[in-house]
């Protein structure tokens, strides 16, 4: 990675999810999974062991066993071989966010829920058709509180007094 790049997080790696093999696992009693792929010109071919645990209301749930540490996991990440998130020593993307990034992400999540265009510069949109007014008002209240926190954080970063005429 270049010197200016951010620390790697799990979104930088290809994922192998057990849920994407649900139908194949239901059809038979499988105890391992074959991993055959080419990564950066090198061919990989190895077996990933599977385990399963009983569910409370019947049936069972399948898991990968990490080829490196044997930890039970539902997602493996490809570095060169597939390993669990603990073996990658990478963090989730949200763990590397600054507090202000978290505010922007949460604001955009609310905007997406309301069907508004992403980005706070686009202002407040309309109440979605079919949404109860009380639900909408509750969401708007949260949105405005987040906006207030965001503006306060930006003023603090710029060392600006937010309300210059108040004491």
trRosetta pair geometry for C-beta under 8 A, 3 or more apart (Angstrom, degrees):
i j d omega theta_ij theta_ji phi_ij phi_ji
1 5 4.1 -102 173 57 112 149
1 8 7.1 -153 -48 -59 152 97
2 5 4.9 115 60 -24 75 101
6 9 7.6 -15 118 -14 114 101
6 96 6.8 105 170 156 124 146
7 90 7.8 169 145 -138 91 78
7 91 7.2 38 114 28 123 110
7 96 6.1 -161 61 -119 109 140
8 12 4.8 -89 -154 40 90 154
8 13 7.8 67 174 -38 117 95
8 88 7.9 -113 117 162 122 108
8 90 5.0 -69 112 -117 93 120
9 12 6.0 118 59 -6 52 99
9 90 5.5 145 -142 171 27 107
9 91 5.4 -52 -121 77 88 69
9 92 6.3 36 -170 165 113 15
9 93 4.5 121 127 -79 156 61
9 95 7.4 165 -127 51 120 94
9 96 5.7 -116 -73 0 130 137
10 13 6.1 -63 -161 35 50 106
10 15 8.0 53 166 -80 97 108
10 77 6.1 -109 -147 -94 85 148
10 85 5.9 -16 -100 -126 129 108
10 88 6.9 107 -101 88 78 155
10 90 5.2 151 -63 108 61 119
10 91 7.2 -111 -19 102 89 26
10 92 5.7 -22 18 -104 122 49
10 93 6.9 -103 47 -30 80 77
11 93 5.0 15 -7 -52 126 124
12 90 7.2 -131 42 -152 110 156
13 77 4.0 54 115 -174 143 107
13 78 5.7 173 -178 56 96 58
13 79 6.5 -37 -123 -74 129 57
13 88 6.5 -94 -27 -128 162 148
13 90 7.1 160 -12 37 126 161
14 77 7.1 138 73 -158 46 58
14 78 4.3 -7 62 35 100 121
15 75 5.6 -27 -161 -164 108 108
15 76 7.3 138 -160 75 55 45
15 77 6.0 -30 -101 -100 63 66
15 78 7.7 -133 -67 1 18 86
16 20 7.8 -111 -168 42 53 128
16 35 7.7 -35 -110 -111 165 114
16 64 7.4 81 107 -65 109 159
16 75 6.9 145 74 -160 51 55
16 76 4.5 -15 59 61 107 95
16 77 7.6 -159 18 -73 80 22
16 78 6.9 88 -21 -44 105 96
16 82 5.4 -17 20 -132 140 141
17 20 4.8 95 76 -7 95 101
17 21 8.0 176 100 2 62 82
17 74 6.7 16 -155 147 71 83
17 75 5.3 -17 -102 -104 69 83
18 21 6.1 -71 -166 43 45 102
18 22 7.7 84 139 -67 68 69
18 25 7.7 26 -180 -37 89 154
18 50 8.0 127 -126 -128 117 104
18 62 5.5 -165 -180 102 128 98
18 63 6.4 -69 -78 -123 165 29
18 64 5.7 -151 -70 -27 110 90
18 74 4.7 -97 24 -155 119 68
18 75 7.3 -107 -2 -66 82 44
19 22 5.6 1 -164 -46 49 110
19 74 6.9 37 -29 177 90 113
21 24 4.9 -55 -173 47 81 115
21 25 5.5 83 126 -28 90 103
21 33 7.2 -24 -144 -116 176 133
21 62 7.7 -83 89 94 104 149
22 25 5.9 -65 -149 38 26 109
22 26 6.5 26 157 -23 65 107
22 62 7.9 180 -111 34 57 125
23 26 5.8 -53 -149 31 32 112
23 27 6.8 34 155 -26 62 105
24 27 6.0 -55 -156 25 33 114
24 28 7.7 -33 169 30 62 94
24 30 7.3 16 137 -16 90 155
25 28 7.7 -100 -156 56 27 62
25 30 5.9 -102 -122 39 65 123
25 50 7.6 -161 -120 -170 117 157
25 62 4.9 -76 -168 -30 156 160
30 33 7.2 63 151 -71 127 70
30 50 6.1 39 114 45 88 151
31 49 6.9 -22 155 -151 75 75
31 50 5.8 -162 -168 56 30 93
32 47 4.7 6 172 -177 133 112
32 48 6.4 151 -165 76 76 41
32 49 5.2 -44 -105 -107 87 47
32 50 5.9 -168 -92 5 26 88
33 47 7.0 139 69 -161 41 62
33 48 4.6 -24 63 64 97 98
33 49 7.9 -147 19 -60 77 4
33 50 5.9 89 -22 -47 97 111
33 64 7.1 -56 25 -112 137 93
34 45 7.5 -8 -174 -161 94 74
34 46 7.9 170 -152 93 56 27
34 47 6.0 -36 -99 -103 56 68
34 48 7.8 -166 -74 19 9 79
35 44 6.4 -30 124 124 100 108
35 45 7.2 177 91 -138 63 30
35 46 5.5 -10 58 63 104 71
35 47 7.3 172 15 -100 83 16
35 48 5.6 68 -28 -20 115 109
35 81 7.7 96 108 -155 152 79
35 82 5.9 -142 -121 7 158 127
36 44 7.1 179 -140 94 31 65
36 45 5.0 20 -109 -109 78 82
37 43 7.8 177 98 -150 32 54
37 44 5.5 -6 62 57 73 103
37 78 7.8 -53 85 -125 153 147
38 41 6.9 0 176 -126 104 11
38 42 6.9 162 -156 78 67 33
38 43 5.3 -32 -101 -97 81 61
38 44 7.2 171 -94 15 28 77
39 42 6.0 -28 69 62 68 85
39 44 6.2 12 13 -8 105 123
39 78 6.6 -158 -99 167 148 126
39 80 6.2 170 95 -147 141 54
40 80 7.9 -61 31 -119 122 83
42 80 7.6 -7 77 -158 137 103
44 80 7.4 159 -79 157 138 74
44 81 6.4 172 -148 -100 143 73
46 67 6.8 62 125 -127 135 153
46 81 6.9 -4 40 -136 144 119
48 64 5.6 -19 157 -151 124 103
48 65 7.1 170 175 58 74 67
48 67 5.8 -82 -112 -56 78 104
48 76 7.1 -88 -139 -38 151 166
48 82 6.4 -26 -85 76 138 129
49 64 7.7 111 81 -167 52 56
49 65 4.3 -20 83 46 100 122
49 67 7.7 136 14 -89 83 66
49 70 7.8 1 58 -128 131 79
50 62 5.7 -16 -173 -165 117 103
50 63 6.7 146 -161 76 65 48
50 64 6.4 -49 -105 -106 66 43
50 65 6.8 -163 -94 -1 14 89
51 62 7.5 147 82 -155 37 56
51 63 5.0 -21 66 63 84 102
51 65 5.6 75 -12 -52 107 107
51 72 5.9 -72 58 -111 129 110
52 60 4.4 54 162 151 120 127
52 61 6.2 165 -155 79 77 39
52 62 5.0 -36 -95 -97 94 54
52 63 6.7 168 -90 13 38 80
53 60 6.3 166 82 -160 31 87
53 61 5.4 -17 59 56 84 93
53 63 6.9 38 -6 -14 99 122
53 72 7.9 65 -34 -175 120 155
54 59 7.6 141 -154 92 61 38
54 60 5.2 -55 -103 -102 43 84
54 61 8.0 76 166 14 3 78
55 58 6.3 -14 76 74 100 28
55 59 4.9 1 32 76 124 85
55 60 6.0 -165 -10 -102 85 24
55 61 5.8 100 -64 -28 98 96
63 72 4.4 19 149 -167 151 95
63 73 6.4 121 -170 51 98 23
63 74 6.2 -74 -124 -77 73 62
64 72 7.5 145 77 -154 45 48
64 73 5.5 -34 68 72 94 77
64 74 7.0 131 16 -121 91 17
64 75 7.8 -151 28 24 130 5
64 76 5.3 -77 109 -40 164 114
64 82 7.9 -73 178 134 152 126
64 84 7.8 176 97 -79 112 90
65 70 5.2 -7 176 -152 107 58
65 71 7.2 154 -156 70 60 27
65 72 6.0 -32 -100 -92 67 58
65 73 7.8 122 -115 23 21 76
66 69 4.9 8 92 51 132 77
66 70 6.0 -83 62 -26 79 9
66 71 4.6 18 11 47 126 79
66 72 7.9 -109 -8 -53 83 14
66 73 5.9 53 -53 12 95 123
66 76 6.8 157 -110 -109 71 102
66 83 5.6 51 -160 -157 105 61
66 84 3.9 -62 -89 -20 133 107
66 86 7.7 -65 -79 51 169 99
66 87 6.1 156 -176 -13 139 135
67 81 6.1 -84 74 147 142 129
67 82 6.6 92 10 78 121 76
67 83 6.5 -93 52 -94 86 69
68 81 7.5 141 -54 92 100 122
68 83 4.6 16 -1 -125 130 114
68 84 7.2 -130 49 19 107 83
68 87 4.5 97 74 -122 149 155
69 83 7.6 74 6 -160 92 101
69 84 6.5 -76 45 30 112 122
69 86 6.7 -54 36 87 158 118
69 87 5.7 -166 -10 -68 116 113
71 84 5.1 -56 72 -2 119 166
71 86 6.4 44 27 36 166 134
71 87 7.9 -173 25 -31 124 103
73 76 6.5 118 95 -69 125 68
73 84 4.4 157 -25 -117 160 111
73 85 7.3 168 -141 6 146 84
75 84 7.8 101 87 -135 63 64
75 85 7.1 36 89 -39 104 104
76 82 3.9 51 143 172 130 109
76 83 6.3 137 -159 59 92 11
76 84 6.3 -62 -113 -79 68 47
77 82 6.8 150 70 -149 24 66
77 83 6.3 -38 62 67 76 65
77 84 7.4 62 18 -173 89 13
77 85 6.2 82 -6 -86 128 61
77 88 5.2 -11 77 -59 137 143
77 90 7.5 -102 116 43 167 130
78 81 7.2 -119 -139 137 67 14
78 82 5.3 -37 -87 -88 69 70
79 83 6.2 -12 7 24 111 114
79 88 6.0 173 -58 -115 118 87
83 87 3.8 -91 160 84 129 136
83 88 6.0 159 88 -53 110 75
84 87 5.2 95 56 9 71 101
84 88 7.5 -130 101 -9 40 88
85 88 5.6 -50 -150 29 38 114
85 90 6.9 -96 -161 63 76 83
86 89 7.5 29 171 -69 38 50
91 95 4.1 -109 169 76 122 134
91 96 5.6 132 89 -45 130 96
92 95 4.8 100 60 -6 80 104
92 96 7.8 -163 92 -3 49 85
93 96 6.1 -68 -161 37 38 105
93 97 7.2 55 144 -44 67 95
94 97 5.4 -30 -156 -2 45 122
94 102 7.3 78 -159 -103 89 92
94 105 7.6 -154 -115 106 96 174
97 101 4.0 -136 -163 88 99 125
97 102 5.1 122 124 -56 135 80
97 105 7.0 -48 -135 -11 158 140
98 101 4.7 99 52 1 74 104
98 102 7.3 -135 95 -7 41 86
99 102 5.5 -52 -154 31 37 117
99 103 6.8 39 150 -20 66 100
99 153 6.8 -150 108 -129 108 146
100 103 5.5 -47 -154 31 39 115
100 104 6.7 39 149 -17 66 101
100 150 7.0 99 -145 -135 80 75
100 153 5.1 179 -94 135 98 143
100 154 7.3 105 -132 -67 132 71
100 157 7.4 1 -64 -46 152 141
101 104 5.7 -53 -151 37 36 111
101 105 6.3 37 151 -20 67 106
102 105 5.7 -53 -147 36 31 113
102 106 6.3 28 156 -16 65 107
103 106 5.9 -57 -146 39 29 108
103 107 6.2 30 155 -19 65 108
103 146 5.8 163 -157 -172 87 94
103 149 6.0 -149 -120 102 134 109
103 150 4.7 167 147 -85 141 93
103 153 6.7 174 1 22 159 152
104 107 5.7 -55 -146 37 30 112
104 108 6.3 26 157 -15 65 108
104 120 7.6 -103 -129 -18 78 117
104 150 7.2 105 -66 -120 64 130
105 108 6.0 -59 -148 39 28 107
105 109 6.4 33 151 -24 63 105
106 109 5.5 -49 -148 31 33 115
106 110 6.7 34 153 -17 63 100
106 146 5.8 -142 104 -134 116 147
107 110 5.8 -54 -154 34 33 110
107 111 6.4 34 148 -19 66 106
107 120 5.8 -8 146 -70 145 109
107 143 6.7 93 -133 -142 76 77
107 146 5.3 -177 -77 126 89 135
107 147 6.9 97 -113 -71 128 71
107 150 6.9 -1 -46 -48 143 149
108 111 5.3 -49 -144 37 38 115
108 112 6.3 42 153 -22 67 101
108 118 5.2 30 -144 -144 106 92
108 119 7.3 28 -102 -50 101 34
109 112 5.7 -51 -149 34 31 112
109 113 6.5 34 151 -21 63 104
110 113 5.5 -53 -149 34 34 114
110 114 6.4 20 156 -7 66 109
110 139 6.1 158 -154 -176 106 99
110 142 6.6 -168 -104 99 143 109
110 143 5.0 -177 136 -89 156 99
110 146 7.3 167 0 32 147 152
111 114 6.0 -64 -148 46 29 103
111 116 4.3 -87 -163 72 82 108
111 117 7.1 -49 170 80 124 30
111 118 5.8 133 103 -108 137 45
111 119 7.6 -160 139 30 175 32
111 120 7.8 -135 -58 -80 141 56
111 122 7.9 95 -148 63 139 121
111 125 7.8 98 -147 9 82 119
111 143 7.9 107 -60 -124 69 126
112 115 7.6 40 -176 -73 31 26
112 116 7.6 -87 -60 52 22 69
112 118 6.9 17 -66 -84 86 90
113 139 6.9 -137 101 -145 129 142
114 125 6.4 154 129 64 119 115
114 127 7.7 -80 -154 -132 106 38
114 128 5.8 -160 -161 -31 58 109
114 131 7.9 -38 -126 -29 72 170
114 136 7.8 92 -118 -131 109 84
114 139 6.5 159 -68 133 112 145
115 125 7.2 -118 89 102 75 152
115 128 5.1 108 16 -93 127 115
116 122 6.8 161 165 102 103 127
116 124 7.6 -68 -116 -156 154 36
116 125 3.9 -175 -106 6 106 136
117 122 4.5 -121 79 -179 113 173
117 125 7.3 130 13 -60 75 133
118 122 7.6 93 82 9 26 139
119 122 5.3 90 85 -9 91 104
120 147 6.9 148 -143 -113 133 100
120 150 7.5 -164 -71 110 169 163
122 125 7.6 2 128 -54 106 98
124 140 7.5 53 -147 -133 129 104
124 143 7.7 119 -111 125 103 144
127 131 5.8 -137 174 68 91 115
127 133 7.1 -9 -149 -108 161 63
127 136 4.5 5 -130 -136 112 156
128 131 4.5 75 69 -11 91 125
128 136 7.5 -171 31 -96 75 113
131 135 5.5 -117 179 83 91 121
131 136 5.1 105 123 -60 119 102
132 135 4.4 89 65 7 92 105
132 136 6.8 -162 93 -6 47 87
133 136 5.5 -56 -145 40 33 113
133 137 6.0 35 156 -21 68 106
134 137 5.7 -51 -143 37 30 111
134 138 6.4 34 155 -21 63 105
135 138 5.8 -56 -151 34 30 112
135 139 6.4 26 153 -15 65 107
136 139 5.8 -57 -149 38 31 109
136 140 6.1 30 154 -19 66 108
137 140 5.6 -53 -142 39 31 112
137 141 6.2 39 154 -26 64 103
138 141 5.7 -50 -150 30 29 115
138 142 6.8 27 152 -14 61 103
139 142 5.8 -54 -153 37 34 110
139 143 6.2 37 148 -22 66 107
140 143 5.3 -52 -145 36 34 116
140 144 6.2 33 156 -18 67 104
141 144 6.0 -54 -146 37 27 108
141 145 6.5 28 153 -17 62 107
142 145 5.7 -57 -149 38 31 112
142 146 6.3 31 154 -17 65 106
143 146 5.8 -58 -151 38 29 110
143 147 6.3 31 151 -20 65 106
144 147 5.4 -49 -144 36 34 114
144 148 6.3 40 153 -22 64 103
145 148 5.6 -50 -149 33 31 114
145 149 6.5 31 152 -16 63 104
146 149 5.6 -53 -149 37 34 111
146 150 6.2 37 151 -22 66 106
147 150 5.5 -53 -146 36 32 114
147 151 6.3 29 157 -16 66 105
148 151 6.0 -53 -146 37 28 107
148 152 6.4 30 153 -18 62 108
149 152 5.6 -57 -149 38 31 114
149 153 6.3 31 154 -20 66 106
150 153 5.7 -55 -148 35 30 110
150 154 6.4 26 155 -16 65 106
151 154 5.7 -53 -144 38 32 109
151 155 6.3 34 155 -19 65 105
151 162 7.2 99 134 -132 99 117
152 155 5.8 -54 -146 37 29 110
152 156 6.3 30 154 -20 63 107
152 162 6.3 -20 -111 -82 67 149
153 156 5.6 -55 -148 36 31 113
153 157 6.4 33 152 -21 65 104
154 157 5.6 -50 -147 34 34 113
154 158 6.3 16 158 -4 66 110
155 158 6.0 -67 -145 49 29 99
155 160 4.5 -97 -154 70 80 95
155 161 7.4 -2 174 153 122 4
155 162 4.6 65 151 -79 173 87
156 159 7.3 27 -174 -79 32 39
161 164 4.9 101 95 -90 117 71
163 166 4.2 3 127 25 122 115
